[in-house]
Amino acid sequence: MIERILPDGVVAAELFDDPADVELFPEEEAHIAEAVDKRRREFTSGRHCARTALAKLGFPHVPVPPGERGSPIWPPGVVGSITHCAGYRAAAVSLDVLSVGIDAEPYLPLPPGVLDAISLREERVMLAALGGDLHWDRVLFSAKESVYKAWFPLARRWLNFEDALIRIDGDGAFAASLLVSGPSVDGRMLTGFAGRWTVAGGIIATSVTVPRDPG
Ligand SMILES: CC(C)(COP(=O)(O)OP(=O)(O)OC[C@H]1O[C@@H](n2cnc3c(N)ncnc32)[C@H](O)[C@@H]1OP(=O)(O)O)[C@@H](O)C(=O)NCCC(=O)NCCS
């Protein structure tokens, strides 16, 4: 499902359960040596997706250890993102775009209190206006997670939930406007992101990509 919300030049791999016998590199294993089984399974399957996606770009079997603040360390020249939730794991990678972020969530309403904690008033007004029976609060949350995953490798700093204003289109697109100054990327200031969302099989997935300046 994730590929349908990724642009040309970004490839992905996904899993709906955890394969047995996936081996980790020592530097990956070190990161989860003390982890509980659930964490070990999501981390390991995420690495399996990452290597499967990298193989589509022609990369050999390489480690993808967690780096600064959990951001995966990709081979030189590659950008990418990993997500996992109950029943779903995915990775997306690219040699063409400047950054990519993906997120998947169970397609359920957010738990009580979470929407107020992660949204701006203007976003809550937008959600109310979108109407219908979709879980727009979960779409918003996932969009913000994707934004953070695309932001971090470029900015190398934290981004609060109130630091980006999301506008969701009912047709599967969204836009994020940064309310804090962004990094200079490819000779321009990063001011926002374009993203896409989709729902299938009880999962919502979102993606954000930062394209190169076409010149
Ligand atoms: C890091 C975070 C985005 C992960 O999202 P999540 O929905 O909890 O979990 P997911 O399974 O979708 O993603 C986890 C993966 O994200 C990736 N990730 C973690 N930290 C990251 C970072 N700083 N930058 C990029 N990717 C990161 C990792 O690959 C991780 O999987 P792994 O540890 O197995 O390698 C989230 O926990 C978080 O800290 N959010 C707060 C920041 C935020 O969202 N701000 C909103 C800005 S508008």
The ligand as a Gaussian input file, in Angstrom:
#p B3LYP/6-31G(d) Opt

LIG

0 1
 C       10.197000       9.321000      16.001000
 C        8.703000       9.185000      15.741000
 C        8.313000      10.125000      14.599000
 C        8.407000       7.739000      15.321000
 O        7.079000       7.587000      14.924000
 P        6.150000       6.424000      15.515000
 O        4.807000       6.559000      14.885000
 O        6.258000       6.445000      17.005000
 O        6.809000       5.054000      15.069000
 P        7.023000       4.412000      13.623000
 O        7.043000       2.958000      13.804000
 O        6.125000       4.951000      12.581000
 O        8.499000       4.889000      13.255000
 C        9.581000       4.415000      13.977000
 C       10.791000       4.597000      13.101000
 O       11.012000       5.973000      12.864000
 C       12.383000       6.138000      12.575000
 N       12.876000       7.264000      13.341000
 C       13.038000       7.342000      14.683000
 N       13.558000       8.544000      15.004000
 C       13.710000       9.224000      13.845000
 C       14.207000      10.528000      13.545000
 N       14.652000      11.364000      14.490000
 N       14.221000      10.909000      12.247000
 C       13.783000      10.082000      11.269000
 N       13.312000       8.818000      11.499000
 C       13.284000       8.419000      12.785000
 C       13.113000       4.856000      12.977000
 O       13.468000       4.143000      11.810000
 C       12.044000       4.114000      13.759000
 O       12.093000       2.709000      13.635000
 P       13.312000       1.868000      14.248000
 O       13.623000       2.458000      15.597000
 O       12.788000       0.475000      14.317000
 O       14.434000       2.072000      13.266000
 C        7.844000       9.540000      16.986000
 O        8.058000       8.572000      17.994000
 C        8.168000      10.888000      17.588000
 O        9.118000      11.058000      18.351000
 N        7.339000      11.924000      17.291000
 C        7.468000      13.219000      17.884000
 C        7.995000      14.241000      16.882000
 C        6.915000      14.621000      15.927000
 O        6.232000      13.774000      15.402000
 N        6.745000      15.928000      15.686000
 C        5.711000      16.388000      14.817000
 C        6.218000      17.472000      13.907000
 S        4.882000      18.234000      13.010000

